[in-house]
Amino acid sequence: MRAKILVVAGLALLLSSCTGGAGPAPTPPEKKLLTGKWRASSDFPFIAGREFAEDGTMKTTIRGMDKPAAGRYTWDGDRTLNLEYETADDVRQAYAAAVEAYHKEVTDRIKAGKLPDRAGPSILSAVPEELPVKEIFRVGISDQPRLLILSNESAGSQTFEKAD
């Protein structure tokens, strides 16, 4: 099942990055499919889930944080999603503690042989040291299976499965 999700996710990313030249651009995602709860499709995610409400608010569930990081989202064109986080001091502190714990967990997994040595730098570099004020993602959404793919240069690609 996981292999099927990864293949579909890869195809969705490929299609979302295609531009002119070889034919018509792919159809933009249906924005209404974004609303609802999404859970990470990987086994060891830092971003464990995302929830998008119709009113433009969102919550991001982060591994190691008691409460989700709240904020707002807006669409910029057909495929670009802007996420803006509320950055109260307590949220920033909780995020910093979660990053530190995640770094330790990655290091411990490498030492225990549960992750290859070469995986550590790419996993850790995808996790910003501080909660970003704003993130911008390219979006791919598939209806069957229900997948959400968010990608950008700093965080790479994040794949989520519909949770509700």
Backbone hydrogen bonds, N-H to C=O, Kabsch-Sander energy under -0.5 kcal/mol:
donor,donor_aa,acceptor,acceptor_aa,energy
5,I,1,M,-2.1
6,L,2,R,-2.5
7,V,3,A,-2.3
8,V,4,K,-2.5
9,A,5,I,-3.0
10,G,6,L,-2.6
11,L,7,V,-2.4
12,A,8,V,-2.6
13,L,9,A,-2.4
14,L,10,G,-2.5
15,L,11,L,-2.8
16,S,12,A,-2.4
17,S,13,L,-1.5
18,C,14,L,-0.7
18,C,15,L,-0.7
22,A,19,T,-0.6
22,A,20,G,-2.5
31,K,29,P,-0.8
33,L,30,E,-1.9
34,L,31,K,-1.6
35,T,32,K,-0.7
36,G,52,F,-3.1
38,W,50,R,-3.0
39,R,161,E,-2.7
40,A,48,A,-2.8
41,S,159,T,-2.5
48,A,46,F,-0.9
48,A,61,T,-1.9
49,G,61,T,-1.5
50,R,38,W,-2.2
51,E,59,K,-2.6
52,F,36,G,-2.4
53,A,57,T,-2.7
56,G,53,A,-1.6
58,M,71,G,-2.2
59,K,51,E,-2.1
60,T,69,A,-2.6
61,T,49,G,-2.5
61,T,59,K,-0.5
62,I,60,T,-0.6
63,R,46,F,-3.1
65,M,62,I,-2.3
69,A,60,T,-2.8
70,A,68,P,-0.6
71,G,58,M,-2.0
72,R,84,E,-2.6
73,Y,56,G,-2.8
74,T,82,N,-2.0
76,D,80,T,-3.1
80,T,76,D,-0.6
81,L,79,R,-0.5
81,L,137,F,-2.9
82,N,74,T,-3.1
83,L,81,L,-0.5
83,L,135,E,-3.1
84,E,72,R,-2.9
85,Y,133,V,-2.0
86,E,70,A,-2.7
87,T,85,Y,-0.5
92,R,88,A,-2.5
93,Q,89,D,-2.5
94,A,90,D,-2.2
95,Y,91,V,-2.5
96,A,92,R,-2.4
97,A,93,Q,-2.2
98,A,94,A,-2.1
99,V,95,Y,-2.5
100,E,96,A,-2.2
101,A,97,A,-2.3
102,Y,98,A,-2.3
103,H,99,V,-2.7
104,K,100,E,-2.1
105,E,101,A,-2.4
106,V,102,Y,-2.7
107,T,103,H,-2.5
108,D,104,K,-2.9
109,R,105,E,-2.3
110,I,106,V,-2.1
111,K,107,T,-2.5
112,A,108,D,-2.0
113,G,110,I,-1.3
114,K,109,R,-2.5
115,L,109,R,-1.2
119,A,116,P,-1.6
120,G,116,P,-0.7
120,G,117,D,-0.9
122,S,118,R,-0.6
123,I,119,A,-2.3
124,L,120,G,-2.8
125,S,121,P,-2.2
126,A,122,S,-0.8
126,A,123,I,-0.6
127,V,124,L,-1.4
135,E,83,L,-2.6
137,F,81,L,-2.6
138,R,151,S,-2.9
139,V,79,R,-2.3
140,G,149,I,-2.1
142,S,147,L,-2.3
147,L,142,S,-1.3
147,L,145,P,-1.1
148,L,160,F,-2.4
149,I,140,G,-3.2
150,L,148,L,-0.5
150,L,158,Q,-2.6
151,S,138,R,-2.1
152,N,156,G,-2.3
156,G,152,N,-1.3
158,Q,150,L,-3.1
160,F,148,L,-2.7
161,E,39,R,-3.2
162,K,146,R,-1.8
163,A,37,K,-3.1
164,D,37,K,-0.9
